[in-house]
Amino acid sequence: MVGGATPVFDEVIISTELMNEIISLDEKAGILTCLAGCVLQNLDEYLAERNLIFPLDLGAKGSCQIGGNVSTNAGGLRVLKYGNLHGNVLGLEAVQANGVVLDFLTCHKKDNTGYHLKHLFIGSEGTLGVVTKVAVQCKLRPKSLHVAFLGLQSFDKVLQTFYKAKQDMDEILTAFEVIDAPSMDLVTSKLELESPIGDYPFYVLIETTGSNEEHDEEKVNQFLESCLKKHHILNGTVTGEISKARGIWQLREKIPEAFKYDGYVFMYDISLPLDHYYKLVDDMREYMGDKSHRVYGFGHIGDGNIHLQISVKEFSPEMKSFIEPYIFHQTKKYNGSISAEHGMGFLKAKYLHMMKTPETINLMKNVKQMMDPNGILNPYKVLV
Amino acid sequence: MVGGATPVFDEVIISTELMNEIISLDEKAGILTCLAGCVLQNLDEYLAERNLIFPLDLGAKGSCQIGGNVSTNAGGLRVLKYGNLHGNVLGLEAVQANGVVLDFLTCHKKDNTGYHLKHLFIGSEGTLGVVTKVAVQCKLRPKSLHVAFLGLQSFDKVLQTFYKAKQDMDEILTAFEVIDAPSMDLVTSKLELESPIGDYPFYVLIETTGSNEEHDEEKVNQFLESCLKKHHILNGTVTGEISKARGIWQLREKIPEAFKYDGYVFMYDISLPLDHYYKLVDDMREYMGDKSHRVYGFGHIGDGNIHLQISVKEFSPEMKSFIEPYIFHQTKKYNGSISAEHGMGFLKAKYLHMMKTPETINLMKNVKQMMDPNGILNPYKVLV
């Protein structure tokens, strides 16, 4: 409820907890159709037994539901290789505010019969309709996996290493993640994890997946040798063993968990052109001075998406008002997006005007008015 | 004009011929921004000089414009590897019917700030607005290319070969095309082209692209040896030389050109589940009997997309009425789409009800009414 106002409409509360059935899987085509309440990890485990992989992977995979993933256009860890949900969702079913069910459950890679309206429901955060079923183009599960963990001197070196990785092994590059020293320090000191390579100003986690173990290993090793020779990287380790690879991934995936040990943390999820990707972290450190405990930067370089976190002693509205206008102003200055994958929700809705032109916001309002004239779907979110 | 009715509105005629400028290219990120009138082949040649590749490739690349490609959600030859335009168009600019310009020209892989309205303009065939600028995620130009041309005994063998190709070389598979004997016979007899492997009931063209010449060659050769051993294929040739590869591609790309030598040809562009992909061609041969000259099937197996053509002595409305209800009925029976990549346009608009539920058509009409209340944008198309 905003400002104590009493809404004149009823709010719709929908639980998808029991909507957790897989409807069908075309194993040869890799097309999975399921109800919206299926948990992402369960889907991926089901697919793994059938030699397939879900194109989406998130730290929250153990609890997030596919309907929510689609409604928020979740990004995560495999966008670099498999692209986003607008490309991978073949079809969906959604219920409109008036109760009418929309059946977009086609399963074709190519289908140009009429407007592509399913996209209205991907990323609109449940404000235009409730996604109830999803059909997703899954991929063949790769036969080979390698994870490298590297130590680097500077963010410039991180970028050089990224461009080199694309040159040398573009088609097997699944993830290219960066972790800065404060983030690494936090996750290792608070969660009993250990850096396998010692301490460096920056760390990079690279995952490759492919169809030929020997070829992939050769590509990764040649790439690492070349990076060492060119002084892009200072140190590194690489593994093709699943258990060791999982251990390395923990260092990246558990960072959000470690934040609960560092006071109150303001969390931002920003897209930036790579030339300004880490500049924003430096800007925030300078701006915060001794007002913050630490400023952390980590995220998906391969997608231009950084998670920037600022820890302070405790939450205060004044601190929020001090941080937010500046971080979003700088983001806009660098042609970034103030929400890469987390959406606008309730907290960022008031900043929508920074990202969209008045004409676009006007069209958004017209679409919302057409689809949900009484504003009963996920009220107070996205558009305010 | 339909049925001689006089429209009460003015039609908007827009020429994009002079809108052919490239606005910017971020070479490292691979993001190309350009005006809508740029010709696809010119864009790809511009990118080639900078070690990049456009994610879209079509037979019509020498004349089609990128604004039209986006408006029709063009598919073409590289969807198997790079996915469709909903995944690759990062941003666009469109002009609404009321003259208002919508600026969705962001260039982020991840941007969840508000509704993803750019998708309304991808594939709606210019009926909701005119696309004037486009920002596209381009890819690194592969260093290695191989093209194989295979002869096979049956369509079952074609499918077995496709599944084997995915297993053995998923990440480098760029195109998997099928040509049936009548199509091959036409293109070789009418256009002075020659099959490099003799005559077979079916032909498959496979293209792979990757970052490592040696690895790709080994993958392709191992795959072909295995296919020969398993009797999936009867014969085959493979080349890593660009000029020879182009020669092989001519056999596939010039098929549409050869149809002008076979009377009047009814052309269909269908998506089908692979188990029924060629069944529809057999159905049509049986249904047509001696009413047709020949029934041809060729297309993009990798995308479930077949081009089915029926040649007759000359056009007659009776023949059209004889063919169309049946071919679309069979397509629907097999859970296919009556328009994979060519759109509904003027000719197929009346069949929209076969593909979309009344609820979806109703929402399409509401969207059209909201975006273009006077129906001045590309009238008589898609919705009638």
Interface residues (C-beta under 8 A of the other chain):
Chain A: D26 K28 A29 T72 N73 G75 V79 G83 N84 H86 G87 N88 Q96 V100 V101 L102 D103 F104 T106 C107 H108 K109 K110 D111 N112 T113 G114 Y115 H116 L117 H119 L120 I122 G123 S124 L128 K139 L140 P142 Y163 K166 Q167 D168 M169 D170 E171 I172 G210 S211 N212 H215 E218 K219 S271 P273 L274 H300 D303 G304 N305 N335 G336 S337 I338 S339 A340 E341 H342 G343 M344 K348 L352 M355 K356 T357 E359 T360 I361 L363 M364 N366 V367 M370 V382 L383
Chain B: D26 K28 A29 T72 N73 G75 V79 G83 N84 H86 G87 N88 Q96 V100 V101 L102 D103 F104 T106 C107 H108 K109 K110 D111 N112 T113 G114 Y115 H116 L117 H119 L120 I122 G123 S124 L128 K139 L140 P142 Y163 K166 Q167 D168 M169 D170 E171 I172 G210 S211 N212 H215 E218 K219 S271 P273 L274 H300 D303 G304 N305 N335 G336 S337 I338 S339 A340 E341 H342 G343 M344 K348 L352 M355 K356 T357 E359 T360 I361 L363 M364 N366 V367 M370 V382 L383
